[in-house]
Amino acid sequence: MQKPPEKHLLEKPLIIPIFIMNSGCPQRCIFCNEKIAAGNYAPEVTKVFFDGEIASYLCWNKDKMRSVEIAFYGGSFTNLDPDYQKRLLSWANTYIQKGQVSSIRISTRPDFIDDDQLKYLYSCGVRTIEIGAQSFNDEVLRKSCRGHDARATVEAMKRLKQQGFATGLHLMAGLPLETREMFMESIEKTIELHPDTVRIHPVLVFKDTALADEYRAGRYQPLSLDEAVKWCCLAREKLVPAGIRIIRFGLQMTPEMSQEGAVLAGPLHPAFGSLVYSAVFYTAITQLLKNVPPNIREFRFSVSKHDLSNFHGLGGRNIEAIKKLYPEAHIVIDSDHHVPPGNISLTTETGENYSIDIPGIAKAMENVCA
């Protein structure tokens, strides 16, 4: 029988990331350069660095009612050297005992999880485990040098749920050999497993990786920015109605990513998540306009102030698209505190009102703005 995760774990916490820089990883995946993706941290976390990071985040956190989690990212935590793992957990538990942190979050591979280890981690304050699945297609996983198959992720998720952990899955879009159909099959499999959260980011070609060699040889072509946005929109369309919270689209930009030559190719954008949500809004706008007679000459759109940017789209592209559909129309957009986030209200000059709701967008916007 599965144990449900503690209720506060399903709410949006303040996450304090500590990167362990490939520690515990048995081999290097074809796409991985953690020094660029996460930042050029030291190979091993020291106590001085750890305490400094925690202190800076706790000082920044103004919402004292919000739960706080220490997260160990960037490696396979469950395959760390036992002494190093114990040390990190002990440091984190100091803050739990003080009441400054509520729990610990880790990320790891699906093939380094067993029941005894999970019991130990739970006793040490770990309450959320994110699994790097990346794909549920075995050929794609093999080509990406992941070293595990899709079944390993299925089994890992079952174990985590049985032990009462909150669960997360990491997925990538545009891996070698992966088609859009394969990616969407991975989304369907994710829905079957029903993690609490999902992160999705499109593949970037980092320098000093095996994927960079494949790209230079013409054997790999990354997704374009438009393709990556479309794939992620399709994923969102499936995941949100299934009750799965998407906590991030795209990698967090690091200073290293901005350096010349660090990213050779791929859909890199500093606000990739916002591009996805802008595209979601554009789809909703076009659906809404299908109800409007073609002879209308004035539109007044009302949205929540939180949605204004995504309604306009990057560089005003959504507004330009509306103008192409209705070149003679006068278009007004305003923010209205009566309109809930994720809702678009439209009033025409004849007084007719139309509205559309974007499922799950209010929760999603919290993550984009965080």
N, C-alpha and C positions, 0 to 999 in steps of 0.2 A: 504493500500500500504506500502511495506517495504521501510525503509530508508537505503541506503547503509552506511556502516561504513566509517569514515574518512580514506583517502588513507594511511596515515602514520601508521595506526593501523594494516595494513596488511603486513607491513615490519617488520624486526626483531629488536625489541627494546632491550635496556638494562633494565632488570627487577630487581627491588630492592625488595626482598621478606621480608615481615613483617608477622610473624606467630602469629595468634590470638588464637591458642591452644584450639580447640574445642568450642570456644565461639560461642553461637548461635545455637549449635547443640541440638535438642530436645531429642535425645537419642543416645546411643553409638552403632555404627555398630559392627557386630560380629568380624571384622578384625582390628578394630581401636585401636592403641596405639600411639597417636600423639607425646608423649614425646620421642618415639624411632624414628618414621617416620620423624618428622620435626626437632627434637632436643629438649632438655630439657629447653625450654624458660619459663619465668615467666608467670603465668596465665593471667596477664593483662599487656598490653603494656604501658609503661610510656613514658612521653615526652622526658626524658633524653635518654632512650634507643632508641626511634624512631629517634631522631636527630642524635645520634651517628651512627646508621646503615646507614642512608641516607648520612651522611658526608663521611663515609668510602667508599661507593660505588661510590659517585660522584668523590672522589679523585682518585679512581682506573680507572674511565672511561676516556680513552685517546681520544676516537673518539667523538669529540664535535658535529659532524653532526648527530650522532645517537640519535634517540628519546629515552627518559628515562621514564619508568613507575614505579610507586610505586604500589606494589601488596600486597593485604591482603589475605593471604592463611591460611589454617589449621583450618578453622571453617566455619560457615554459616553466612557470613557477613550481609545478608539481614534480619537475625533474631536476630541480636545483640540488646542489650539494646539500645534504641534510643539515650540516652545521650552519651554512649560510642562510638556508631557509628558516631555521629556528631563530637565528639572530634577527632577521627581518621581522618575523612575527612577534618576537619579544619586544622589539622597539615599538611596533605598532600598538601592541597591547598596553604599553605604558599610557598611551593617550586614551585608550578605551577605559582603562581603570580610573583615569582622571575625569571621565565624563565629557571629554572634548571631542571624541570620535565615537561613532556608534558601532562601526563594524569594518571589516576588511574585505576588499574585492581583489580577485586575482584573475589573470588570464593565463591560459595554458593550452597545450595540444590535447586532442581527444584521446590519444593513445598512451597517455601517461597518467591515468586515473584508475585507482582501485578503491574498494570500499574501506579498507583499514586507513588508508591515507585520508580519505574524505572525513572519516570520523575524527581523525587527529586535527585536520584543518578546522573543522567545525568547533572543536573544543578550544581552538586558539583564536576564535573570533571571526573566522572567515565565514561570510554569509552569502556572498555572490561570486559565482565563477563564470567567466566568459570563455567560451571555447572558440578557438580559431579553426572553423570548419573550412572556410574559403569557397568550397564547392561541394556538391554531392555527386559529382560525376567522377568515377574512378579514373578514366583516361585523362581528364583534366588534372586531377590530383597527381597522377603519375608524371605527367609532363611538367608539372610545376615543382617536382621533387619534394613533395610534401612528406612522403614516407609513411603515409597511412591511407586507408580507404574510407569510403563514406560510412561503412558500417561502424567504424570506430567512433564516429561522431554520434551515431544513433545510440550506441551502447553507453557512451559517456553521458549523454543527456538523460537517459533512463536512470543511471546511477545518481546523478546530481539531484533529480527530482525526488527519488526515493529517500535521499538523505535530508531533504528540506531546504536545499540551496535555491536562491533566486538564480536564474540562468540567463545567459546572453550568448548569442552567436555572432561571429564575425564572418561576413561574406565578401567576396571580391567580384567585380564585374569586368569581363574582358580578359580573363586568364588565357594562356596559350591553349589553342584548340577549341576554346569555348565559343559556342554560338549563342545567340539570344535565346533560342529554344532551350538549350542546356541550362542557361542561367535561370530561366523561368521555372524549369524543372527543379532546380535547387531551391527556389522560392517556395514551390509547392511542398517540397520535402520539409522545409523549415516550418511551414504552417502545420504540417502533421506533428512535428516535434513540439511545437508551441513554446518556444522560449519566452521569457518575460520581455526581453529586449533584443534588438538586432542592430548591428552596425554594418553599413555597406559602403565600400569605397572602390572606385574604378582603379584598375591597374595603372601604375606609373612606371616608366622605364628609368630606373635609377642607374647612375654610373657604377662601375665596379660590381656588376651583377652578371650572372649567367644570362639573364634576360636581355641585358644590354648587348651581349655578344650575338644573341639570336636576332635582335632588332637590326644591328649593323649588317648582319649577313642576309637580311631580307626575309628571314624565316618567321618573324613575328611583327604584326601590325597592331598597335593599340587602338582602342576606341577613340573616335573623335569626341570633342566636348559635347556636341549635340547628341551623338549616339549614347554616350554615358548618361546624360541627363534623361534621355528617353527610357533607357533600361531601368534607371532608378525610379522613374515615375511609374513604370509598369509594376515594379516590385512593390512600391507603396500602395498601388491600387489593390494589390492582393493582400498585403500584410495587415494594413490598418483595419479593414472590415473583419479580419480574423482575430482582432484584439491584441495584436503584437505591436509593441511600441518601438519605433525606430528612433534610436538616440543619436545617430549621426549618419550623414551622407558625406563621403569624402574624408580624406585625411586632414588633420589639423596642420595648418601651414607652420613650418619651422624656418628659422633663419637659413638653415642649411639648404632647404629646398629652393630658396631664392638665389643661391649662388650660381654663377654662370657655369653651365655644364653639369650641374648636379642631376637635373632631370632631363634626360635625352629626348623623351617623347611621352605622349599620353595626355589625358584630359586634366591637366593641372589648372586649378583656379582657386584663388584665396577664399572664395565664398561659394564653393561648389554646392553646399546644402541649400543656400539661398536660390541658386539657379534652379534646383529641382523644385523648390516650393513656388518659385515664380512660374515655372512651367505648369505646375498643378493648378495655380490660379488662372493661367491662360486657358487651360482646358475647361475650367468651370465657367469662365466668362463666355467662351464660345457656346457652351451648352445653354447658358442663360439667354444669350442673344437669339437662339433658335426660336424662342417663344415670342420674339418681338416682331411686329409687322415691318416690312422693308421700307415703308414710307416715313418712318419716324425720323424726326430731325433734331431731337434733343434728348440726350440721356443724362441722368444724374445717378451716378453710382455712389453708394454709401457703404463704407467698410469700417471695421475697427481700426483705430490708429496703429495697432500692432501689425496690421496687414497691409498698410499703405505701400510700403516698399515692394513687397512681393506682388501686390496688385499691379503696380506700374511695370514691374519687370526690369531686368538689367538694362540700363540706358533708356528706359521708357519703351522697351520693345513691345510690351503688351498693349500699351496705348496706341502705338503706331499700327499694330495689327488690327485693332478695333477701327481705327480711322480708314484703313484700307477696305474694310468691310462696309463701312458707312462713311464714305468720303465727304458727304454734305452735312453730316450731323455735327451738332455742337455737343461736346462731351465735357461733363463736369464730374470731378471726383472729390469727395470730401470724407473726412473721418467723422464718425458718429458714435458716441459712447453708448447709444442704445443698441447698436448692431454688435452682436457677439463675435468674437474672433472666429474666423472660418466661415462667416456668412457674408454673402454679397447681396446687397439690396439695389434694385434698379427701378427708377421712376422715370416715365416718359413725359413729354409735354402735354399729353392727353390725360395725365393723372393715373395711368395704369401702373401698377406695382408688380414687380417680379422679384423673386429671391431664390438663391440656391445656397445650400450648405455643403461645405467640404468636410467629409467625415474625418475626425481625428486631427484636424489641422491645429486646433487650439493647443493641444498637448505637444504637437510637433514644434510649434513656434517657440514654446518654452525652451526646447533644446537648441534651436537655431540661435536664440537670443542669449543663451547662457554663456 
